[in-house]
Amino acid sequence: MNFKNTNKIIATLSLAAMATIVHAQKVDLVRNDKESKVEVKIDGKPFTSYFYPGEKVLKKAVLYPIQTGRGTVITRGWPLDPRPGERVDHPHHVGIWLNYEDVNGNDYWNNSDAVDHAKRAYGTIIHTGITSVKSGKERGELKVTADWVDKSGTLTLKETTTYVFSGKGDTRIIDRSTTLTAVLEEVAMPDIKDGMYAIRVARELELPSNKPEIFTDAAGIATKVPVMNNEGISGNYRNSNGIEGEAVWGKRAIWCNLTGKMKDENISVAIIDHPKNVGYPAYWHARGYGLFAVNPLGMKALSDGKETLNFKLKKGESTTFRYRMVIASEHLKDAALNEMAAAYAKTNY
């Protein structure tokens, strides 16, 4: 046996393996109080911002916009920054957000200045503070607070949210942990369709559509979604059970992945559920027109009446919703997402 040649081969393989190791990247969080945002940069490049412009602009704080590691904006621009060829439906779909359609009869999901507030009770999530901003070599952490108030301004839920941002190579990860605490004697969040953690993606990541759609909320308010030019539209959903396309809607799954292409960049946007969440594994409220949401509470609406939950909190009780979102400049395979889900299940933040 030629040990010198063997050692050379081992050394060459070791160098090749080292070359494929992707290290965690530095995350910088920068407060910009003047513009009501906290900017997030990974490896020196813009990723997103925690944006809290106030209820005259948005009825909740959001992460907006979202960029891949290569700088491609994957969130819809309208209504804040309109781009040619975008849909102009559902003005409350902005960036990444978390809220719910029915909290003690108030709709926090559909609230915007485009709706008639005299016809329905709409709730608002008011940003109340930034409690911690930490940059780091491997991750950045942001802690914020908010008040869920009803139509009359009555405080219903207190929110504390922790965001953890990280990146390796061209992959970006957002971990969100939101704790809601009841302030009133009872806070009811009954089974309903629109919720809870969501992103509205760019036109190119929508699923090709060959027919117009009309979507109606719980108040009977209809929104028309017309057929549009499908050139360059390449989105497709796939969940942890192997179900694809718009069929993922109303199905339980540990994760759901939206893949597509923008110019010459393959892109994945995946959301992973956490086993400590209510309703795990959750139902998915993922639509072809660019709304990608996970809804752990809307069991009756999403299971066509086969299951019910009608979640409630008593005064002082809390519940925490945990989600991981992965944005990658590649089409992630099931095996990779299963590994990510298993790793995420072990986290405690």
N, C-alpha and C positions, 0 to 999 in steps of 0.2 A: 504493500500500500504506500502511495506517495503522500506522506503527511504534509509536505510543503504545499503541494497542490490543493490538498484538502483544506488546509488552513487558509489558503488564498481564496478558495470558494466560499468558505464560511465568512471570511472578512468582507468579501464582496456582497454577500447576501445581507450581512449585518448593516453595511452602509446603505444598501437599497432599502432595508426596513426602516432605518433611521430617517431616510429621505422622505418616507411616506408618513412619518409621525406629524400630526398637526397639533400645534401647541395652542393653548388658550391665549386669547388676545386681550390687550389692555382695554378697559372700559372706562370712559370719562363721562361723568354726568355734570352738566353745567347749568346752574340756575340762571334764568333770564326773567326776573320778576317783571320787568317793563313790558315784555311781550307775553306774559302769563304762560310760561313754559319752562320745562327742564329738558335741555337738549341732551341726547344720548349719542355718543360717538364710540365706535368700536374699531380698534386698530387705526385711530385717527380719522376715520371716515364717518360721515353722518349716517345714523341708523334710524332714529325716530325722535320724537319729542313727546313728553307728557304735556298735554295742552289743555288749559283750563280758562278759556276766554270769558266765562260768565254766561248767565242764562239768556242774555240778549243775543248771543251768537249760537251757543249750544246748551242743551238742557242737561249736560253731564260732561265730565272731563273725559278725554280720549287720548289714545296714542296715535299721533298723526304727524306727517305721513310715515309710511313704513318703506324702507329701502332694503334691497338685497345687499350682500357683501360686495357686489359689483356696481352698486349705485342705482339700480333700476327701481323705480317707484312702483310698488305693487298694489297700493290702495287707490280707490277712486278719488278723483280730485273734486268733483262736484259735491256739495254746493260751495265749498270754501275756495277751491282753486280749479275751476272748470277747465277741462281739456276737450279738444275736438273729438267727436264720435262717442262720447260717453252717454250713458243713460242719465236721465234727470228725474228718476222716481225716488220715493222714500228719502226725503231730505234728512231724516234722522239717522241714516246709515252713514256714519263718518268714522274712518279709521278703524281702531279697535276699541271696543267698549264692553261694559257689563251692566245690564239692568234687566227689568222684567215688566211684562205687560199688565200684570194685575197685582198690586200690593194694597190691600184694604180698599179695593175698588178703584184705585188710581192707576193710570197707565203711564209707566215710566219709559216704556220702549218707544212708543210712537210720538212722543212729545217733541214738537218743534213749533216755530212760528207759522208754519204752513197749515196747521190744523185749526179748526174752530174750537176754541176752548170753552165756548158756551154749550157745546153739544156733548161734552164728555169731561170727566175729571182726569186731568193729567198731572202727574207728579214730576218733580224736578230733583236732580241730584246735585247739590251745591258743594263745590270744592271748599273745604274749610281750612286746609293747611298742609304744609310740607313739614314733616317731623324729622326726616333724615335723608341726607343725600351723601352717598358714599361711592367714590370711584375706586377702582382696584385693578390689579394686574391680570386677574382672571375673571372678575365679574364686577358689576356695579349694582348698587342697591338703592332703591327709592321707596320711602314710606310716606304715604299721604292719608288724609282723612277727608270725609265727606258726610253731609247730612242728606238723607232722603226725606223730602218734605212733600206733603200732599197739596191738593189744589188750593186749600185755604192757608197754606203755610205751616201746617202742624207737623212737627218733627215726628217721623214714624220709625226710621231706622238710622242708627249710627254706623258708619262704615270706616274701617281701617284697612288699607290695602298696601301690600308690599310687592314691588316689582323687582325681579332679579334679571338683569340683562347679561348675556354672555355670547362669546363667539369663538369659533375655530374655523380657520380657512375662510370659505365662502358661506359658512352656515351661521345663522343668528338664532338665538333662543331667548324667548321671553317667558319667564315664570311669573304668574300672577296669583297671589293669595289674598282673597278678600273676605274679611269677617264682617258679618252684618249682625247687629245687636238690636233687639226690639226695645223700643222706648215706651210704646203704648201697652195697654193691658194685654192685647192680642194683636198680632200682625199676621194676617192671612195672605198666602201667596198660592192661590188655587191653580189647578191644572189649566194652562192656557198655552197657545201656540208660540207667541213671540217672546223669546228669551234665549240664552241669558248672556253667554260670552260669545262675542261675534267680531267678525271683520268684514268690511265691504271692499272687494277687490277691484282692480283695474279691469277695464273692458276686455283686454286680451285674455284674461284668466277666467272669463265666464265660459259656460258651456254653450256650444253652438245651439241656436234656437231656430225652429222652423215654424213657430206659431205664436201668436200674441197670447198674453196671459193677463188675467185680472185677479189680483190678490185682495182679499177682504179681511179687515181686522175685526175684533170682537164687537166693535160698535157698528159694524155694517158699512164702514167707509171703504170704498173700493179704490184701488190703485191699478191703472192700466200699465202693463209692461209690453210694449209693442215688439214686433219682429224687427230686427236690425240686420245690417250687413254683417255677415259672418266671416268676412275675409280677415285672416289673422287671429281668429278666435279659436282657442285650442284647449280650454279647460276640461278637466275630467276629475270626478271624485272617485276615491276608492277607500273603503273602510277596513277595519281590522278583521272583518269577517269575509273579505273578498268581494263585497257588493260594490258595484261601480255605477257611475253616472248619477242621474237625479234619483235613482232608486235608493240612495243612501238616506234620503229624507224619511223621517219617521222610523228609523231603525236604530237599535241599540248597538254601540260599538265602543271599544276602548279608545280608539283613535280614528280620525278621518283625515285623509290627505287629498289636497287639491293640487293637481299638477297642470302645467301648461307651459307656454313658451312666449317670451316677449323679445322680439327681434331675434337675436341668435342665442339667447340665454334660456336654458331649461330651468324651470322654477318649480319648487314644491312649497306649499303652505300647509302645514299639518298642525292639528290641534289634538292634544293628548289629555284624556280625562285622568283624574287621580282617584284611587280606590277609597280615600277618606271622604269623598264628596257624597252628598245626598244623591240617591238614585243611580249610583254607579253600577254598571256602565250606562252612561246617559243616552238619551235619544238625541238625534241630530236634526237640526232645522237648517238644512243646507239646500239652497236654491241655485238653479242654473244661471240666474241673472246676476250673480255676484255676491249674494248674501251667504256667508258661511258661518253658521252658529251651532253651538251645542246648548241643549236645553235640558237640564236635569230635573226640572220641576213640572214640565208640561206633559206628563205621562198620558193623561186621558186624550188630550188633543192630538198627540203624536202617535199614539197606539191605536187610534180609531176606537177608543172606548174599552180596549181590552185590559188596561191597567189604570188605576187612579192613585193619586198621591195627596193632593190638596194640603200642601205643606203649611205649617203654622209655627209661630214662635210666641211664647208667652213673654211678658215684660221681663227684661233682664237676660233672657236666653239669647244665645248666639249660634250662628252656623257659619262655616267657612267654605268658600268655593275656591278650588285650586285647579289651575290649568297651565299647561305648557304649550307654547306655540313655537314651531320650528319653521324658519324661513331659510331655504337652501337653494343654491344655484345648481341644482341637479334634480333629477327625478328620483326621489328616495324610494327604496325598495321596502317591501313588507318586513324583511328581516331586520333592517336598520331601524325601522320605526318600532318594531317589537322590542328591540334592545333599548331604545330611548324610553319607551313606556315603562319597561322594567326598572330602569335606572331612576326614572321620575317617581315611581311608586315608593322608592326608598327615601325620598326627600321629606323633610319635616317643616320646611318654611312655606 
